[in-house]
Amino acid sequence: MTMQSLPGFRTFYPDDCAGRNYILSKWREVARRYGFIEYDGPVLEPMELYEKKSGGELVGQLFDFRDKGGRRVAMRPEMTPTLARMVAAREKDFRKPMKWFCCPQFFRYEKQQRGRLREFFQFNADIIGESSPAADAELIALAIDILREFGLTEQDFVVRLSSREIWSGLLTEKKGAGAFGNPEIDQLLAAIDKAERQPESVVDSQLESLGLSWGEVKQWAAGLGERILAPDSADFGKPLASFRELIHAHLQSRGLLKYVEVDFFIVRGLAYYNGMVFEIFDRTKKERALAGGGRYDGLLDLMSDGKVDLPALGFGMGDVVLGNLIEDTPRAAEKMKVWLAKNRSADVFVVVATEQLRSEVLALVQQLRDAGLRVDFSLAAAKVGKQFQAAEQTGAQFAVLFGEEWPMVSVKTLATRAEQRIPHAELADWIRNRQKDA
Ligand code: HAM
């Protein structure tokens, strides 16, 4: 019997690994362009970190167990609780606002389906210590620019933007101050979060104990959209004003409004969000969410027992839905192909036509590698034709033939088949110059 891998866990053969590296390298590149710096945390955490901080569905999806010391531990399913703990412990060491990112692997015991596995990579970007809507816009702009970097456009994806703070303001407006406390607001938001995936009667029954109906709540949400678009209408104060500022001042000035839609049915399933929230979806609606995040201004206070109270916001973007979308979007797939070809290939494949020259070959291979070139060659004696075939398969740009012409070598540019004879000592410089011109 051959051993199978576990459901929802991927095996990365070199081609798969190359695709994964493409995604990870673009994530890092764009995050750095925005002045974010990289950090990481432990893969295994105390179980209670997530029980206390993640909330919602996530706690039921943990890969948790007891370690040999009897501790209840869990494989990390997300980064936000770890980040909050890290910041709470050493906040004073870092200049504000902190702009941090990471690209960790996470584990969730979810039902395996298109876009959802039990193991995935997730880009995280978070801004700590800035409460103005300028930070919300910086974060959303980063998410959009990452997707654009993969060759995706406003025809391919949309940022659905909302605010949990506005929902609680709205409840107060409709039902009067004090009519609803935090548990009731959480109950309403949890029902809205799942509403798209459930029959209306189920949503109604979830709202019944709050004295609300789904029809009524839907009407409120629709009315909210209009109020956002009309900047001079009366509103219920600061939450709506900062939301407008985010949209009308910041996102519009950056030219990013075409990627954004206000949609108050987005509320996010994690318990720590309390302000602006967003999710990114593909336009065809074939896929699950590509990314999600928002403000969690109270989480650091909670993590530090009141010692550190900093505003915070962030988002996570997984590699699985993103990979599907790249594959299904010709422009994005082509961009990835070009990157893969460039990054996979060796610069040089050395062909040994005269075995007596092998020690000279080894010296030159070493020298070329010292010069920073990617060099491959046949480790055992082989027919020249076979070695050229191997050169083609590695995708090398140049094949260098060591034969009777020594100390001259013959360099073949594999794409054009052009050939040239040069002294072996000049090879590294010759290749470098050619690469510069290309
Ligand atoms: P999340 O919505 O749970 O948020 O996950 C964000 C993204 O991670 C999803 O939109 C999806 O792309 C990907 N993802 C989640 N679960 C899976 C899965 N089982 N398989 C594949 N991809 C998945 C969070 O995790 C928040 N901690 C994000 C955040 C960072 N909020 C503030 N900072």
Residues whose N, C-alpha, C, O or C-beta is under 5 A from the ligand:
A	BS01	HAM	E78 M79 T80 R108 E110 G115 R116 L117 R118 F120 Q122 N124 A125 A289 L290 A291 G292 G293 G294 L313 G314 F315 G316 M317 G318 V320 V321
